[in-house]
Amino acid sequence: MADCMQEWPEPIVRVQAVAESGLAAIPGCYVKPPRDRPAQQHLAAAANALREPSDDSIPVIDLGELLAAGDGRIDGLITEAVAAACRDWGFFQVVNHGVAPELMRAVREAWRGFFRLPISAKQQYANQPRTYEGYGSRVGVQKGGPLDWGDYYFLHLAPEAAKSPDKYWPTNPAICKEVSEEYGREVTRLCEVLMKVLSASLGLEEARFQEAFGGAECGACLRANYYPRCPQPDLTLGLSAHSDPGVLTVLLADEHVRGLQVRRADGEWVTVQPVRDDAFIVNVGDQIQILSNSVYKSVEHRVIVNAKEERISLALFYNPKGDVPIAPAAELVRPDRPSLYPPMTFDEYRVYIRKNGPRGKA
């Protein structure tokens, strides 16, 4: 990577430390321009959301029958539901997905335990932008750039050759590595199922997407997010608006506190309410927009923060093999719908994203 990606441009300040300092006003580097700040009604909606679907809820896909059948055949109703969700929202929730609720609770509690440790106990895992692995508090590397109100921990889970070595894994809680790796394997299997469904939903061979993105060499990364309480949640964001650069993101949300918002096609922000504690929130990334020739679009999303409650979430990013050129599938290119994107590897795309940080839709 370029030299500018080797180290952070200025000393890192943990958001947890700022939050625990007792400041009544947040530092200016966290204050967003007025156009990017969450509206009061969004903050109120997140604080008071009930576990009931509404007209502006993202779709819910039940995978129970597909997984129970065990014959590999994908039901047409599921492909139609996924196709509609990807066209209309770029997001959907999945339930009865095959990942054990006990495992989901265990991994969430393990990372909650880590983030609640004193900052001094976590500093040994401080990350650098050359790999991002470890304990972090910023993404972009531009000096003086705006910051988000959140800390995180980033790790590579797959493929085997790319897995984060032991030195990057926290040893407290002791179960963190074991439970996170098991969780990663299970969610990666879910991503492989969803890849087949997405391919079929576009009228392609079920293996088409998986093969185009690198087959068994696709990558999986885990980002555990910690959003501390914020004295002025109306001025900042836990994570600025962006679309995800990879293939799929599978999010395990906080079971108590809402925060994820999705931008609808009309430009309005909608706060996502998980239908169940064991539901996953799935969104398509930029690489699916490219491979589908923009039939399916990655969608901007962001995270709002809370004055009274901290929030934890776990995002598993399913990514292409880094050196495989990604371009629109030939089957989806026609004279009336020419190829919209030139070939680009994910490694090239990721460098651009990491230099600039989360900034809307690229």
Stockholm file with secondary structure:
# STOCKHOLM 1.0

chainA/1-362         MADCMQEWPEPIVRVQAVAESGLAAIPGCYVKPPRDRPAQQHLAAAANALREPSDDSIPVIDLGELLAAGDGRIDGLITEAVAAACRDWGFFQVVNHGVAPELMRAVREAWRGFFRLPISAKQQYANQPRTYEGYGSRVGVQKGGPLDWGDYYFLHLAPEAAKSPDKYWPTNPAICKEVSEEYGREVTRLCEVLMKVLSASLGLEEARFQEAFGGAECGACLRANYYPRCPQPDLTLGLSAHSDPGVLTVLLADEHVRGLQVRRADGEWVTVQPVRDDAFIVNVGDQIQILSNSVYKSVEHRVIVNAKEERISLALFYNPKGDVPIAPAAELVRPDRPSLYPPMTFDEYRVYIRKNGPRGKA
#=GR chainA/1-362 SS CCGGGSSCSSCCCCHHHHHHTTCSSCCGGGCCCGGGSCCHHHHHHHHHCCSCCCTTCCCEEECHHHHHHCSCCCCHHHHHHHHHHHHHTSEEEEESCSSCHHHHHHHHHHHHHHHTSCHHHHGGGBCCTTTCCEEESCCCCCTTCCCCSCEEEEEEEESGGGCCCGGGSCCSSTTHHHHHHHHHHHHHHHHHHHHHHHHHHTTSCTTHHHHHTTGGGCEEEEEEEEECCCSCTTSCCSEEEECCSSSEEEEECCSSCCCEEEECTTSCEEECCCSSTTCEEEEECHHHHHHTTTSSCCCCEEECCCSSCCEEEEEEEEECCTTSEECCCGGGCBTTBCCCSCCEEHHHHHHHHHHHCSCBCC
#=GC SS_cons         CCGGGSSCSSCCCCHHHHHHTTCSSCCGGGCCCGGGSCCHHHHHHHHHCCSCCCTTCCCEEECHHHHHHCSCCCCHHHHHHHHHHHHHTSEEEEESCSSCHHHHHHHHHHHHHHHTSCHHHHGGGBCCTTTCCEEESCCCCCTTCCCCSCEEEEEEEESGGGCCCGGGSCCSSTTHHHHHHHHHHHHHHHHHHHHHHHHHHTTSCTTHHHHHTTGGGCEEEEEEEEECCCSCTTSCCSEEEECCSSSEEEEECCSSCCCEEEECTTSCEEECCCSSTTCEEEEECHHHHHHTTTSSCCCCEEECCCSSCCEEEEEEEEECCTTSEECCCGGGCBTTBCCCSCCEEHHHHHHHHHHHCSCBCC
//
